Amino acid sequence: MSCRLIGRPLLICKYSTSAAASRNISTSTKLPAWFFSKEKERSAGHSTLISKDNSVYEIVSERVVPKDWQSYLNQKEDLISCINSSPDIKAEHKASWNIVTGGELFTAVHLFRYDGWNDIDSTRAAVKNNQQYLNLDRSGFPFITSKKIELTKNFSFWPSPDERIGDHVYDIRSYKLTPGSLYDWSNYWAKGIKHRTAVRKDVPYAGLFTQLGQLHTIYHIWCYESLADRKSCREGTWEHPEWNEVVANTVPLVTQMNTQIAEPLPFSPTK
């Protein structure tokens, strides 16, 4: 894949069914009240029906040579400064994180927003003729061992990524779904997000689904004050009886799931 677009101890976090079993997850016999029309599902693309607007979000993941971590940060900050000062580059920098638990360490994740696919096309053309950008981009090649770019859309029932102030940790959760189950997932999570925000409105940060990259993949990004706050908020959700229903009906749709704890990088707009 082209690299033109923008771009402690390790604990492995795995899903366990024992915790779920202790909560006595069960389904009801009532038919679900769908948030998205099942009739429309048959006549329109899922991404059109469940996305918030025309925005496209680019997730850039880069694995960094450990000894070059600080050099990488300096180079990336300069590159993003170039992006922000170049009107022809339509990428809006939303966030940058460092994975600290649950995934490969010395991994940086960057989130950019485009107004739509036309802005992505124009940016691809613009960077090819922006010598400052090209030089800065190439200067970072020795610092990384791999780079992955995914283009995603934001779920209509999630908030749009915004700037947070203070000191936060972010829980970046990914789910790989059975092909064809995205629409049902969306209908259940349109209810589920209400239970999560009932605990505290500022916990949800972004809910994204892939358009280019590993398809049938969902990203839920949550913002917490600390890991203890994360535990408290997640346990608080179980006080809502209907949350049990959401979990019971979405877990069977998942083929693989992962969670990573991330901290904002110094130049991240969201903290």
LINHU-V967972 format. One record per run of one state. SS is the DSSP state (alpha for helix, beta for strand, coil for the rest). FROM is the first residue (numbers start at 1). TO is the last residue. Records with the same first field share a line. If there is no record, write none. Layout:
SS = FROM-TO ; FROM-TO
This chain:
coil = 1-16 ; 23-37 ; 42-45 ; 52-55 ; 65-65 ; 86-91 ; 102-106 ; 115-116 ; 128-130 ; 140-140 ; 156-168 ; 178-181 ; 200-203 ; 213-216 ; 225-226 ; 238-240 ; 265-271
alpha = 17-22 ; 38-41 ; 46-50 ; 66-85 ; 117-127 ; 131-139 ; 141-143 ; 182-199 ; 227-237 ; 241-253
beta = 51-51 ; 56-64 ; 92-101 ; 107-114 ; 144-155 ; 169-177 ; 204-212 ; 217-224 ; 254-264
